[in-house]
Amino acid sequence: MEYRDYYKLLGVSRSSSKDEISKAFKKLARKYHPDLNPNNPEAEAKFKEINEAYEVLKDAKKRKLYDQFGSNWEHGQNFQPPPGYENMQYGGGGGFGGGAGFSDFFETIFGGGGGPGGASFRGGFQQGGGYQQRPRRGSDSEASYEMTLEEAFRGGKKSITVQEQVTGPEGFPHMNTKTLEINVPPGIKDGQKIRLAGQGNPGMGGGPKGDLYLKIRLMSHHMFKVSDADVILDLPLAPWEAALGANLRIPTLDGAVEMKIPPGIGSGKKLRIKGKGLGAGAKKGDQFVRIMIQVPERLSNEERELLEKLQEVSDFTPRNF
């Protein structure tokens, strides 16, 4: 969850007075009000943000609670209030009311009126002015995991090291390294995700952890190219192999196979080896062998004479223009 800097949203300092905050809000509200910006989703989103910021900063109690730990956070960090923040002391009665459409950050601090997944108050303020938060599930997180094409084709068990957010003795979160065992499905493709239940960000108020999603990134390969579930191999052929045909052993991700190259094949043509790509089941891809005719850079005298003789006797015309 991202920390929201309400002062920055309104363009005021932390020492600004209530009147200064009100003036800043009214100026921005006139600029971004949906009635003045029809069919403009960016203006509507901005209006919601400044409205949420003003809801907090115009209220002395809400502003005091926000300021208690707001100065310890930088914009963009994953926000996790320190344990015990629900017991902060404040004078006066009455609870903080959450606003419809406000962010998760707002609901976490001030309560979401008992809505699904949001924080809520149980019996309002307790003795001493504290309140209790309903247990809340932690947010999901995502990390990239690189693997070779061969590893993706075979699948299997892997040990990975990831960073997780934990709460330290001082009550604030920090990053910790942990090792996880994962099971990679055979044939997994670039961009697919593996879900690791309960390995995401910590919950709040005793709630469960979120999930961690590993996004697969395939490393570049010296021999194969990948197109979705299909694997492509460029096969160099000599001109006489392409003209006369050949029987060759072709590498695949599942070992070499015998392939018959038909005579007269042209450069750029593709031959298919079924089921040697990525994916699984009915969606398993194939391997395509793309013909790339190569000519020798240097010719011996005998080779040149033979090619010149072929040129004289052949009536083959490669161009139709």
Buried (B, 14 or more C-beta within 10 A) or exposed (E): BBBBBBBEBBBBEEEBEEEEBBBBBEEBBEEBEEEEBEEEEEBBEBBBBBBBBBBBBEBEBBBEBBBBBBEEBEEEEBBBBBEEBBEBEBEEEEBBEBBEEBBBBBBBBBBBBEEEEBBBBEEEBEEEBBBEBBEBBBBBBEBEBEBEBEBBBBBEEBEBEBEBBEBEEEBBBEEEEEEBEBEBBBBBBBEBEBEBEEBBBBBBBEBBBBBBBBBBEBEEBEEBBBEEBBBBBEBEBEBEBBBEBBEBEBBBBBEEEEBEBEEEBEEEBEBEBEEBBBBBEEEBBBBBBBBBBEEEEEEEEEEEEEBEEEEEEEEEEEEEE
